[in-house]
């Protein structure tokens, strides 16, 4: 492949405007949709450069918002949005790539890898490419209207995984990689197996697609949780989402779901509910090696939860010590449950 193809091909974009009602007010949004030509993406380097170039396509508009905004608070938010774009096209994908490399290294001499119809080196290359490209659909969630809401999940009424898949499917790229990108937000293969692209694969290529999807599902979670174990919830989109309240509380119903060993998907509520949700990610993993990786960061994740509850209490105008203690007790109960769950897996 010519060196210049991925570096210099023309990335076409379209701006789509939508609106929504929020707290009785109509908010206008403007999102970007990317149109890619049919070029070949054949290497990890190609994937890395493509993701980076797509992210930088939003920089001029974001820079204009930053430059022209008089309000310091909103200008600071635009700066954070620009940093978020870098995170989703560079930092987080590379973190997922590193996690995937670590997982594959642990699995290298297992029957799981040996029984796949492709050599280890090529499997590693394909999975690293999927890791680097899996979140590019997030770019279509960036609101460039300047209305004050800069990152709007499902802004185009589609998940970021589907948006990324639609962006990539015009390229010359392995269908197994495309399917991993498309279904990384799910757990398991049920949705993928109904996909026409999957159905058309040979039996051997379906084995590879199954493995790639499972690895990316596990490693996306693992990378996110490693980041949360180091930085807490502050770097997540939910931290800035008005639907989540910073009031050092946890929804009892959500905690009950987590303590029943079920996956939790909160739709608004307390910010600490999001951290409970993140812990339930650890319930749904495909490989013993993933659980091993997650068990090493579990204590740090709970340390961040306790710290977030304390931070919210200290920043609150309503400092209710009794409510704070109840929240800390809830976290302790969840920690005990998760610790037991890991111990059971280790036996």
N, C-alpha and C positions, 0 to 999 in steps of 0.2 A: 504493500500500500504506500502511495506517495506520502512523504512526510508532511506535506502541506494540507492534505485532505481534511484531517480533523482540526487542524489549526486555523485554516482560513476559509472554510466553506461558509456560505451566507446563512445566518440564522434569521429566518423570517418570524415576525411576531404580529399578533393581532391583539387589540385591546377590547375587552368585553366589559360592559357596564351592567351592574345589577343594583338592586336596592333591597333593604329590609327594614322592618320596624324593630326598634330597640328602645325600651323604656318610654314608649309612646312617641318616639321621634323616628322620622324616616331618614335612614342613613344610606347615602349613595356609595357604591364601591366601583372600583375599576381594576380589573385583573388582566394579566398577560397570558396569552396562549402562544405556545411556540410551535413553529412549523419547520420540521427538519427534512433535508433532502435525503435521497437514498444513497448514503455513503456507507462504507464498511467500518464497523467497530470491531476490531479483531484482537486487541491487546488491552492489558491493564492500563497502560499509558494512554491509549485512546479514550478509555472510559474516564480516566482522571481528568484529562484535558477537556473532554466534552462537558462534564459536570461543571467544571470551573468556568468555562466559556458561557454556559447558560446562565449561571449565577451573575456573572459580570454584565450580562445583557440588561439587568435591572438597575445597575449602578447609576447610570445617568439620571433616570427619573428620581431615584431615591436621593441622589446628591442635590438635585434641584429642590426637592422638598426640604431638605436640611438647610440649604442656602437661603431659601425664601421664607422660612417659618420664623415668625417673630416671637412666638410663645416658647419659652425655654423648655417647658415640660414636654410639649409636643415635639420640639426639635430633638430633644434627648430620646424620645420614643422612636423617631425616624432613624436615629443613629443606631439604636438597638435593633431595629428591623434590618438594617444593612448588615449588622453583625450576625443576625439570625440567618440571612441568606448565605453568608460565608459558612456558617455552621452546617447548614443543610446541604451544601454543595461541596464542601471541603472537609471540615473538621469531623463531623459525625460520620460521613461515609468512610473516611479513612479509619476511624475508630472501629466501625463495623468490620472493615477489611482486616484489621489487626486481630480482632476477636475471632474472625473466621479462620485466619491463619493459625491461631493458637488451637482452636478446636480441631482443625484438620490435622495438625501435628500430633495431637493426642489420639486421633483416630487412625493414623497412618497405617499401622500394622494390625488393624482390626478387620474382621470379616466384612464389616459394613463397607469399608473402602475397597477391599480386595474383590468383593463380589460385584462391584459396579463395572459396567462395560466400557471403561475409559481409564487411562493411566492417571496416577495420582497428580502428576504435574499439570495435566490439562484440566483436571477437576478443580484444582486449586486456582488456576488462572480464571476459569469460568466463574467460579464463586466470588473471586475478588472483583471481577468486572460487575457482577450483579450487585455486590455490596456498594461499590462506588456510584452506581447509577440508581439505587433503589429509591432515593428520596427526591429526585428531581421534580416530581409532581408537586412538591411543596412550593415551588416557585410560583405556581398558579394560584396560590393562596395569599399572595402578598397584595394588599390593597394599595394602589398607587394614586388614589383619588385625593388623598390629603384630608379625608373626613375625620381622621382621628382613630380609626380602627385599622391597624396596619397589617395584621395577620388574621385572616378569617378562614378557619377550617371549613371545608365544604362550601367555600364561597361560590364555586361554580357548580354546586349541587352534585359534586362527585368527590370521591375520596382521592387523596393524594396518590395512592398506589395506582388507581385507574388512570388518573391524569398523566402520571409518569409513563405508564404502559402505552397510552395513546400517543404520547410524544415519541416514544422509542420505536414503535412498530413500523414506522416508515423507513427505518434504517436496515442495513444488512447486518443482522445480529442473530445469534443462536436463539431459537425459540425457547430453549430451556432457561436461558438468562431472562428473556422477556417474561416468562411465566413466574419466575422467582420474584421479579420486580412487581408484577401484577398482584401476587397473592401473599406478599410478605406481611401485610397487615392482618391476615387471618391466622388461625391456628389450625393446622391440619391441611388436608388435601381435598376436602369435599367440594369446595367451590371450584378449585382448579380442574377437577376431573370432569366438570361440565363445560369447560372452555373448549371451543372448537379447535383452537390451536393445539391444545393438549390432546384432544381426541385423535387428531390427524398424525400424531407422532407414532413411530414404531414402538414395540414393546420395550426395547432396550433404551430408547431415548426417553420413554416415560419413566423408567427407573432413575435416570439421571435427573429429569425434571423434578421428580418426587424428592430426591435427595437435596437438590439445590434449594427448593422451596422450604424444606424443613430447616436446612442450615441457616438460610437468611431470616426466617421467622425467629429462630432461637438467638441468632447473633445480633439482630436489631434490638431485641429486648436486652440482651446482655450488655451491649454497648451503652444503651440508654441508662441501664441500671448502674453500670460502672461510673458513668458521669454523675448520676444522682448521688452515688455513694461518696463522691469526691466534693460535689458542689451543692448538694441538696436540690430543692425544687426551683431555685431562683433563675436557672437558665432555661426553664421550660416555658412553652407558649402559655400554659395554664396560669403561670404566675402573673401574667399581665391580662388574663382574660377576665372581663367584668362579671362573668357568670360564676366565678369562684370567690368566696369571701374569706378574707384573712382574719379569722376570729377565734383561733386556737380551739376549734371544736371538730369533732368527727361525727358524721351521721350514724346513728345506732344501727339503722337498717343496713348500711353499707358494711359496717364492721361485722354484723351478723353473717352477711354473705361471705365475707373473707374468712371468717372462722368456720364456715361450713366447707371450706376448700373449693369454693366456686370463684370463677373469674368475675371481677367487678368492672363495670364500665359506667362510671358516674356521668351524668349530664347536668353539670352545674352542682352547686352546693358549697361545701367548705374546701379550702385549698388542701387541707390535710386529707380529705377524701381522695384526692389525686394520688397522694403518697400511699394510701391504702391500696388503691388501684394498682400502683406500680408493684407492690409486693405480691399481688395476686398474679402478676405476669409470671412469677417464678413457678406457679403451679402448673403451667402449661409449657413444658419443654419436651423436645423429642428425644434427646440424647442424654445418657448418664454423664457424659463429659460436660454437657452444658450445666447440669445440676452441680457438678463439682466446681465449675468456674463461679457459679452464682453463690454457692455456699461460702466462698472465700470473701465475698463482699457483703454478706447479709448483716453482719454486726455494724458495719459502717453505714449501711442504709438506715438501720434503726436509729443509729446515733444522729443522723441527719433529721429523722422524723421528730425525735425528742427536741432537737435544736430548733426546728421550725416552729413547733408548738410554743417554745419559750420565746422565740423572736416575735411571734404574733402577739403573745401576751404582753411583752414589753412595749410593743408599738401601739397597743390598743388604748383607747381612751377609757374603755370599760375593763378594768383589771379585776376580774373575778377569780380569785385564787382557788375557790372550790371547783369552778368549771375547768380551770387549768389542770388541777390534780386529777379530775375525772378523765380528762383527755390523756394525760400521761399514763394513767392506769389502763386505758384502752390500748394504748400503744404497747404497753408491757404484755398484755394478754395476747395481742397479735404476735409479738416477738416470740413468746413462749410457744405459740402454735406453729409458727414457721420453723423454729429451731427443732421442734419435735419432728416436723415433716422432713427436714433435711436428714435428721438422725435415722429415721426410718428408711430413707432412700440409701443411706450409706451401708446399712446392714445387709 
